[in-house]
Amino acid sequence: MGASLNTVATAFIPVRAGSKGIAGKNLLPIAGRPLVDWVIGAAMGSDAIERVVVSTDDPALADHVVRNWPGVMVFERSAETATDTASTESAMSEYLRADTSADPIALLQATSPLTTSDDVTATVGLLAQGFDSAITVVRQLRFQWVHDAELGALPVGFDPARRPRRQDHDGFLVENGAIYVTSRAGFMDSGCRVNGRVGLHEMAEETYFELDEVSDAVVIDHLLRSRTGTLSTPPSLRDRTAGIRLVISDVDGCLTDNGMYYGSSGEETKRFSARDGKGFELLRNHGIMTMLLTSEIGPAIERRAEKLQVDHLVMASCDKVADADRVRRRHGLEWNQVAFLGDDIQDAELLGLVGISACPTDATSVALSRAIYHCSNKGGHGAFRELADLIVAGRNDCSARP
């Protein structure tokens, strides 16, 4: 028999450091949020979930969860259950042996960011209807064929001579890999996430997509942006904008397009965005200090810093964390009161320290994996203005709350 009528489950989200398809996949920004945040948010928003557990062997991901999702438990996943060949069941079993109170358990896959809280609630709820386990599926309105060695291709469930219209076709149900719910006893007895009497929750057709390849990211990013109608950011990110007192930006690749331009006399010039300039003005008008922090040096940077009226300019930086820390301590600020826009490997460490870390959309994968906010604009094309707007809008929103 299934669970009791007041079923609430432990949400279990397994994420590995390694990924063959996309490096740093679970922290890859999708529609403005790290991939894993979408499923964590869906679990946190479900009335059927009493506890959310992220099982990982990735220190960077664990740190991200701790900093951005208060109340979510991080479970240290062993190396044995985090290999390319290890099954998801092995990670589930490892956790269930450590936590004997988890019952039932809802496996949520981070690669299915289109999952909603309602989907989680409905799938968990199937156990209260007498099912021992439950899975999510989507309906595919396509025509199936199978290959027969003797007869050739054969249709499945339809007559090609009387091909139904799409609207008259029932289609078939396939797993979308988003949610699996099982009782503890059912899993421990069978060793499988799907066991006993199985219930099905049908999700929206678009949730067929899972993020395994780069091409999937493009499709899912578009679907999420279409669904939300705007660039979505974690609630914790909006809340912390009220505390930002200093915004730091790298120069090349953030305030410029990383291009190399030369004047008639051979001198190097840089292309800056006037839109970004307005962002500095908006921050200044709200009493927020600004700083340019770059490993480069040159008169073009000095002139731009003067034009932007930044409070601090550090060029020829060999240690961005140390230089930012010196300014932070001078003003008596905590790291969570600092925001930083960076785009490359030398920015990664600082991106992991600040309260709001951001990257242009064309930043390197290393920087993107560390940033919690992924701008929709490129460097030198309004990325800094986008970050400034986010901070100003968040501060206004927080000040307007009763």
Buried (B, 14 or more C-beta within 10 A) or exposed (E): EBBEEEBBBBBBBBBBBEBEEBEBBBBBBBBBBBBBBBBBBBBBBBEBBEBBBBBBBBEBBBEBBEBBBEEBBBBEBBEEBBEEEBEBBBBBBBBBEEBEEBBBBBBBBBBBBBBBBBBBBBBBBBBBEEBBBBBBBBBBEEBEEEEEEEEEEEEEEBEEEEEEEEEEBEBBBEEBBBBBBBBBBBBBEBEBBBBBBBBBBBBBEBBBBBBBEEEBBEEBBEBBBEEEEEBBBBBEBBEBBBBBBBBBBBBBBBBBBBEEEEEEEEEEBBBBBEBBBBBBBBBBEEEBBBBBBBBBEBEBBEEBBEEBEBBBBBBEBEEBBEBBBEBBEEEEBEBBBBBBBBBBEBBBBBBBBBBBBBBBBBBBBBBBBBBBBBBBBBBBBBBBBBBBBBBBEBBEEBEEEE
